[in-house]
Amino acid sequence: MSKTAAETNQAIASRLSNNLARLLREFSRDFDRRICEGLVARGHTEIRPSHSIVFANLGMGDVRVTELARRSQVTQQAMGKILKELERLDYIKRDIDDKDKRAREVRLTERGMVLAQDSLEIFNQTREDYANKIGVQQLEDLEHNLRSAVRQLHLHNMPNTWADL
């Protein structure tokens, strides 16, 4: 028996909306939402989800704007706009690179370090909540499998050391 056009369309729509990419996005959005809500509760009221690409790719050392843009998969102009806003909010500082006067380094300010510490604490709380809901082993397996996939697919948007955690 052949499917009707409506049944075929429904099957296609179901497959497009219920797949790995969608599941990963939903998980990521929930995680980001929890982090942002936690940061607002701790007084970081001007931090937006779009700022997370900086902090997720900055690490705790100085990094060049070009490297930050590359890791974040955005243009240098887009990264510059976000950095300008974060600099205005006193979370980061951009300085001339001592090794290359044409380049600019980005580093966290004192307020940025507080934000990073708050983010880590909220991250740990969120992870603990997930572990309580789905089980510690299932969450660890999920993280391990995703890291393994990142390595095997040669996804170069994360430094190798981060994928090895």
C-alpha positions in Angstrom: 0.0 0.0 0.0 1.5 3.4 -1.0 1.6 6.4 1.3 -0.5 9.4 0.6 1.2 12.8 0.0 0.2 13.9 3.5 1.7 10.8 5.1 4.9 11.2 3.0 5.1 14.9 4.1 4.6 13.9 7.7 7.3 11.3 7.6 9.7 13.8 6.0 8.8 16.5 8.6 9.3 14.1 11.4 12.7 13.0 10.2 13.9 16.6 9.7 12.7 17.7 13.1 13.8 14.6 15.1 17.4 13.9 14.3 20.9 14.2 15.8 21.4 17.8 14.9 18.1 18.8 16.5 18.7 16.8 19.6 22.2 18.4 20.0 20.7 21.9 19.5 18.0 21.3 22.1 20.5 20.0 24.6 22.8 23.0 23.9 20.0 25.5 24.1 18.9 24.2 27.5 22.4 24.2 28.8 23.0 27.8 27.5 19.7 28.9 29.0 20.6 27.5 32.4 24.0 29.2 32.4 22.6 32.6 31.3 19.8 32.4 33.9 22.4 31.5 36.6 24.7 34.4 35.6 21.8 36.9 35.7 20.9 35.6 39.2 24.6 36.3 40.2 24.4 39.9 38.9 25.8 39.5 35.4 22.6 41.0 34.0 24.1 42.3 30.7 25.6 39.0 29.6 23.7 37.5 26.6 23.9 34.0 25.0 25.9 35.5 22.1 28.7 36.4 24.5 29.3 32.7 25.2 31.2 32.2 22.0 34.0 34.4 23.4 34.2 32.7 26.8 33.8 29.2 25.4 36.8 29.8 23.2 39.0 32.2 25.2 40.3 29.9 27.9 42.1 31.6 30.8 45.1 32.9 28.9 45.6 35.7 26.4 44.4 34.9 22.8 44.4 36.9 19.6 41.2 38.1 18.1 41.9 36.2 14.9 42.2 32.9 16.8 39.1 33.7 18.8 37.1 34.3 15.6 38.5 31.1 14.0 37.6 29.0 17.0 34.1 30.5 17.2 33.5 30.2 13.4 32.6 33.9 13.0 34.2 36.7 11.1 36.7 38.9 12.7 34.3 41.8 12.3 31.5 39.9 14.1 34.0 38.9 16.8 35.2 42.5 17.1 31.7 43.7 17.7 31.1 41.2 20.5 34.5 42.0 22.0 33.8 45.7 21.9 30.6 45.1 23.9 32.3 42.9 26.4 35.1 45.4 26.8 32.5 48.1 27.4 31.0 45.9 30.1 34.5 45.4 31.6 34.7 41.6 31.2 37.6 41.6 28.7 40.5 43.9 27.7 42.1 44.0 24.3 45.8 44.9 24.2 48.4 45.1 21.5 50.3 41.8 21.2 53.8 42.3 22.4 55.1 39.8 19.8 53.2 41.3 16.9 52.2 45.0 17.1 49.6 44.5 14.4 47.7 42.0 16.4 45.4 42.4 19.4 45.3 40.0 22.4 42.1 39.5 24.4 42.3 38.7 28.1 39.8 38.6 31.0 39.6 41.5 33.4 39.0 41.0 37.1 35.3 41.2 36.5 35.8 38.7 33.6 37.6 36.3 36.0 34.6 36.5 38.4 32.3 35.8 35.5 34.4 32.8 34.5 34.3 31.4 38.1 30.6 32.0 38.3 30.1 30.3 34.9 32.1 27.3 36.1 30.1 27.0 39.3 26.8 27.2 37.3 28.2 24.7 34.8 28.9 22.3 37.6 25.4 22.8 39.0 23.8 22.2 35.6 25.9 19.1 35.0 24.9 17.8 38.4 21.3 18.4 37.7 21.6 16.5 34.4 23.4 13.7 36.1 20.6 13.4 38.7 18.0 13.3 35.9 19.6 10.9 33.4 22.2 9.2 35.5 25.9 9.9 36.1 27.0 7.0 33.8 24.7 8.0 31.0 25.9 11.6 31.1 29.6 10.5 31.2 29.0 8.1 28.3 27.3 10.9 26.3 30.3 13.3 26.9 32.8 10.5 26.1 31.0 9.6 22.9 30.7 13.2 21.8 34.5 13.8 22.4 35.3 10.7 20.5 33.1 11.8 17.6 34.8 15.2 17.6 38.2 13.5 17.3 37.1 10.9 14.7 35.4 13.5 12.5 38.4 15.8 12.7 36.4 18.8 13.8 39.0 21.5 14.2 36.9 24.1 15.9 38.1 23.0 19.3 41.7 22.9 20.4 42.9 19.3 20.5 43.5 19.6 24.3 39.9 20.4 24.9 38.6 17.4 22.9 40.9 15.2 25.0 39.4 16.0 28.3 
